[in-house]
């Protein structure tokens, strides 16, 4: 019995240590990111610098929050839909959000709701409408099977892409819409940060709260039921949470791809599929990756900004393939 | 003591065409009940109903003192464990991680697994004599090894009843016997209900057999009373003769030429 106690503590200590190191890396990256940019801020002006406090800091914080939202949403959806290709956008969120944003851009609507400009609000609402439609359409007899959900998501995305193309042609605002689609944190502000924080906190809480269910689902839906999980309720709850989290991220940063698909896979390859660890580690890694990628995107060709999605895919895809191959070779 | 009682059970995948058409039987503590019958006779469907994967259309399933409909899923899971015919091995899980999932019905929301949970896992590992596999990746196991791990996972649930769907059907004869012997030792303090295709194997190891055809029970009782030429003709439409195994004294069928 003595030996056993020691062993648990050791496992938990290692996990705790890993999280602490990640957190330190994240804080370090954020601090570094604050100092880098097209304008040099001298150390003596640090505390009064407008650029630092009103432009860079909200942007760095927003990058971290979006990273958290997208990576956790990816972990949740890959777990619930039991599909390795699932990402935050698989259920039509990106397609809905894009149509919402395009409508807002095309109409040039400049109304303000709850202190937010119109684009994030329409993108948010359209994102959620899209998921809601997908979920409702997939439901047969109170049961929404994962494969049906994914296929319905793909179909709705195709439909939305057509509408998006129409809007672009009719309105002639190709460039603005295209840049929004590529995803960027350039519009970061404190009000964006404040609107996104509750989603990040509550979303992270829900994800962790349901890690037991996500673990049981690794064995398949039926086995999860025999382990005492209310699968239908769990799925509704988790898809709802992931959708709202993604919609919040999309509304402030456009369609930043890759984070939500790749981060959960990376982390799973490194630490295994146990969600008790997978969730906190993915959250921190998503934040770290996003902060680093955003810093690169705005400094590498400064003063020009490269959309963050491009950086993400250019650096992330090869690294992911490397991890995948290394594991295959070691496994066999 | 009766731990599981099924009365006039009707269920299936649609109300118009039930698969199980009025089945009754009871399982006592310490029994190893084998459910046998031809393909499509409803063996697997019956097991799925007993674990609550299918809704009961009419009749009752009683677990201990409670009707299954009145128990929460978590409560059912603490009483009955299920070993499916095929279970997906989870990428990246060790044997110990997988068995620990059997503790799901006992876990509280925010706490990590307790010492009790780890003790239950160790106990299940010891019962199935798989200490040597403990730290192996589940994806690297052979069929026979994985089946023992799957049973250990169910045992870690500390169930009163273990249901197994064809636990031996894709194993070689050495593992078929090994698994059956293990199941026979596991029935102390709990009951085992398993479906079988191999009648001689079921007859050799089970304490009681239930023979099904077309969603109904056509014979039930001691293996010697169930494995008869008449019953086998009725269920499978093949002609056999039944002999006693000279050493175990259990009935076994022999195909007629």
Interface residues (C-beta under 8 A of the other chain):
Chain A: X1 X4 X5 X7 X8 X12 X209 X212 X215 X216 X218 X219 X220 X222 X223 X225 X226 X227 X228 X229 X230 X268 X269 X272 X273 X274 X276 X331
Chain B: X51 X52 X53 X72 X73 X74 X75 X76 X77 X78 X80 X81 X82 X84 X87 X88 X90 X91 X92 X93 X97 X101 X102 X104 X105 X107 X109 X110 X112 X113 X115 X118 X119 X122 X137 X139 X157
